[in-house]
Every structure is written in structure tokens, then in C-alpha cells.
């Protein structure tokens, strides 16, 4: 099986994001999530990844929906919304969520000395952030693995929903 290198992944994301149809589907606020080769095109060949059949997945915060672009030979041939799908959090989303959380007044000083990590979460219906792209951010002393502070960050609305000390932390 052929895996995409990080450089090829980024290049496919850039190619897809530059297509007018993809830009229309994404709106002004979005994140590139991942790229992958389409199953039928994973055979070994000499073509660079940008020239093969691939998917590029994005999350549109403007429209609150995952968007997938199908590329062949570096050209977008199809763009579709993937309703109800929450793709895995991307490194850029983690970085953004941690930065938003660090900016919260009740976390600012303590979190500046701690390592930040984040995971995608889906709040229950009726809870703050329900139906949005939300990441749970935890802050811990380097090397401990024990969360001391947390924040619930809504990337769709670009705001912190909740933040504070972890119970017992």
C-alpha cells in the first residue's frame, strides 16, 4: 500500500483548496483535514501523488460541514458535502484550539507553563457546542500525562465554551 508523504498530503490539500468549486463549498473559514489515495488507485506506480486519484477532506466552519474534493491528475473532478461526518481533528485545528484556550483569562497564566493537547468531541444535543466542530483541550505538565486544566473549544463559532481546572487536578 502506498501512503502519502506529509508533503504530498499538503500539496493535494493546496491543489483542492485553490479550485473555485472547492472555495465556494468551503466559504471563508475552513481547515484542511487530510488527503488520501482512493482505494482503486493505491497500486504501486511511478506517478507522484498529485497525479493520482485522491480525496482531500476539509471542514467548513462557515457552513459547519465536512467537504470532500475528489482529484484526478491534480484537478478537482467532484466536490461534495459530507453531512453528519466529523473527520478527525487536524494538527492545525489542534493548534488553533489550544491557542484559543490559552487566551482564556482563567487559563492564561497557568496554561502558559503547560503542554496543550486536543481531541475532537461531540457534545450531546442541547449542550453548548452541539452540532458544531468542538475540541476538548487539556493542559498538562510536560511528561506527566495528567491534565490540570481544560477547555471546550468551538471551532465553528471560534470561541471557548467552557474552561477551568480539571476536577481533582
Secondary structure, DSSP 8 states (H G I E B T S, - for coil): -----HHHHHHHHHHHHTSHHHHHHH-SSEEEEEEEE-GGG-S--SS-GGGS-EEEEEEETTTTEEEEEEEETTEEEEEEEETT------HHHHHHHHHHHHTSTTTHHHHTTSEEEEEEE---TTSTTTTS-EEEEEEE-TTT--EEEEEEEETTTTEEEEEEE-TT-
